[in-house]
Amino acid sequence: MKSLPHQYRASAIAGPEGEVALESDGLDTFVSAPPIEFGGPGDRWSPETLLAAAIADCFILTFRAVAVAMKLTWTTLRCNVEGTLAREEGKTRFTEFTVQVQLQVPHGTEEARACILLQKAKDGCFIANSLSSHVNFEIAVTVTPEV
C-alpha cells in the first residue's frame, strides 16, 4: 500500500437532461441518473445508490484485508446498506445509514473471533467513517453446519 495521503479524482459531464457520464482516468465511463424519487428513470445508479454502494464495498474490502491479516477463513460476506435521506436543519441530507452485515464462515470457526474481526472492519471502513451521518452496523455471523 502507498503511504497516505491518497488522491482520487472523478469527473461528471452532462447536458440539461438525461444521464450523467462519470469518468476517472483508467476507468470505463459510467452513467448515472436521478433516482425515481427525484423524477429519474429508476433504472440506473444514482448518486444516492452509489453512496450506499460505496459504504458496502468499502466495508467488504476492509474486512477482506482484516481477515487476511488475521488468517480468518470465511465463505461469503453480504453487506446491505440503506440510507435515509431527510430534511434536517433546512437541508436535505443523509441522516442515517443502516448497514446489515451477514458473514458466513466454515464449520469450526470461532464465531466470537469472526465478530471481533467484523468490528475491526467496521472501525476501519473509511467511507463510513468519513460521513457526518449516523452509521448503524448490524452484524451477524453464520457458521456452516457440520456435514
N, C-alpha and C positions, 0 to 999 in steps of 0.2 A: 504494500500500500504506500502511496505517496504521502509525504508529510502534509499536514494542514497548514494553511487554508487551501481549499479546493475552490475552483470557479466553475460554474455551469452556465451555459448560455442557450437561449432559445429565442426564436422569433415567431411572431404571429402576423400573418398577412391576410387581409380580407377586403372585399368590396362592401358596398352599402347593405347588401343582403346575402344570404346563403352561408356556405361553410367558411370556416376559418382554417387556413393552412398553417400548421405548426411545423417549424423547421429547427434543426440543430445540426451543426457540422458533423458529417459522417453518418447521419441517420436518414432513413426514408422520411419523406414528408408525410405528415399525419393530419387528418382533418377532424375538426370538431364542429359542434353546432350547439345552440342553446338547448337546454332540456325542454321537455314538453311543458313544464310548469311556467316557462318564460316564453312560450309561443314557438318553441323549436319543434323539429320533426319527431323527436323522441327515439330516433333510431341511430344516433351517433353518440360518441363520447362527448361529454360537455366538461367545462371547467370544474363543475361540481363533482361529477363522477370521476374525473381524473384525480382530484384531490383525495377522494375516498380511496381510490385505487393506489395512489402513492403511499398512503398510510399502510395499506395491506401489504403491498410489495416490499416496502422498507422493513416492516416487521418480519416478514418471511426471510428476506435476505440477511437481516441481522441475526435471526435465530439460526440460520444455516451456519454462519460464522461462529456463533457461540457453541453450537453442537459439535462442530469440527474441533474447536479448541478444547472442548471438554470431553471429547470422544463419546458422544451420545449417539447411539444408533436409533433412527426413527424411520417411520414408513411414509406418512403424509402429514401435512400441516395445512389446514384450511383456515383462512382469515377473512371473516365477513366484516365489513365496515359500513355503518350507517351514520350519516351526518345530518344534523338538524340545522336547517337554515331558518333563522328567525329575525325579527326586528328587535333590536336592543339598543337603547340609548340613541334612538333616531337613525341607526344604521342597520342595514341588512348584513348579517354576518353569520358564519357558522358558530353556533353557541355550544355545541356538544358533538362529540363523536363517540359511538359505541363500537368497540372492536371485540368481536367474538372470535376466539381462537380455539380450535379443536386440533389437538396433536394426537396422532396415532403412533404408538410405539410397540415394538415386538414383545411377545411374552417374555417375562423375566426381567424386564426393565423396571427399575425402581421409580414408581410414579412420583414420589416426592422430589427426587432428583430432577426429573423432567420438568416439574412445576418450577423449581428453582431456576432452571435454565430458561424457561419461558419468561420468568420475571426479569432475568438479566437482559433478554431480548427486548422486553417492554422498556426497561430503563435505558437501553441503548438505541432505541428507534428514533433517530434524529429528526425524521419528518414529523412524527407525533410530538416530539419534544420542542419543535420549532413553532408550534401553533399556540395561539393565545386561548383557543377554545379548550374546554374541559374534555379530556380524553379518558373514557372509562373502558378498561380492559376486563373482559370476562374470559377466563382461561379454564380449559378443561383438557384432561389427558385421558385417553382410552388405551388400555393395554390389550393387545390382541390375545384372545383366549388361547390356552394351550390346546394343541390339536392332538 
